Amino acid sequence: MFSSFYNKWKKNRNLSNLKDPNFSFLFEDDLSDEYVVFDTETTGLNPKTDEILSIGAVKIKDNKILTSKTFEIYLKNSKDISSESILIHGIRECDLVDAKDPQSAIKEFLHFIGSRSLIGYYLEFDVAMINRYIKPMLGVTLPNKMIEVSEIYFEKTISFIPQGNIDLRFDTILKNCKLPNMGAHNAVNDAIMTAMIYLKLTKEKI
């Protein structure tokens, strides 16, 4: 009861800081009956200093992944991309020639997600990266409900491993859920694989 009241108060407080009323739709009740699974590729792992290079997302509805409704966008960056991060995501400076300016890209992403619940793998990081852009731009942080697949996986497996030493690496979760690894590491592929994990964990026994 208190938690519900607090969450509502927190959401209203967040809404009161909104600078642009054109984005009030983020705070509306979601009537789409859809979820959005998303992932970001970044210059590093520090939401305070690093930048988003790409965002990939896909929608889920009626327990189906809507592959016809994927979202992918590349963002212009202001600093050099390190060789270490290129090894992870494969995005080079030449891949960002036609990238959009960050404000336009983030606004497109916000229109794609609307007020839908967001699903992700270590979603806290991706949300923090998005908030780094929208807080200065709109005065708010993402108000959407968040669903973390690694937490669902942990809760599903903890009873079988009482000592709690559970491997939460993405590839391990994929393997244990008997799901295919799509190989190429990019934001859209990662979002689709995360969507498969979510459906497997919530609709079937692993």
HELIX and SHEET records of a PDB file:
HELIX    1   1 PHE A    2  SER A   16  1                                  15    
HELIX    2   2 PRO A   21  PHE A   27  5                                   7    
HELIX    3   3 SER A   83  HIS A   89  1                                   7    
HELIX    4   4 GLU A   93  LEU A   96  5                                   4    
HELIX    5   5 PRO A  102  ILE A  113  1                                  12    
HELIX    6   6 LEU A  123  LEU A  138  1                                  16    
HELIX    7   7 VAL A  149  THR A  157  1                                   9    
HELIX    8   8 PHE A  170  ASN A  176  1                                   7    
HELIX    9   9 ALA A  187  LYS A  203  1                                  17    
SHEET    1   A 5 LYS A  64  TYR A  74  0                                        
SHEET    2   A 5 ILE A  52  LYS A  61 -1                                        
SHEET    3   A 5 GLU A  34  THR A  42 -1                                        
SHEET    4   A 5 SER A 117  GLY A 120  1                                        
SHEET    5   A 5 MET A 146  GLU A 148  1                                        
END                                                                             
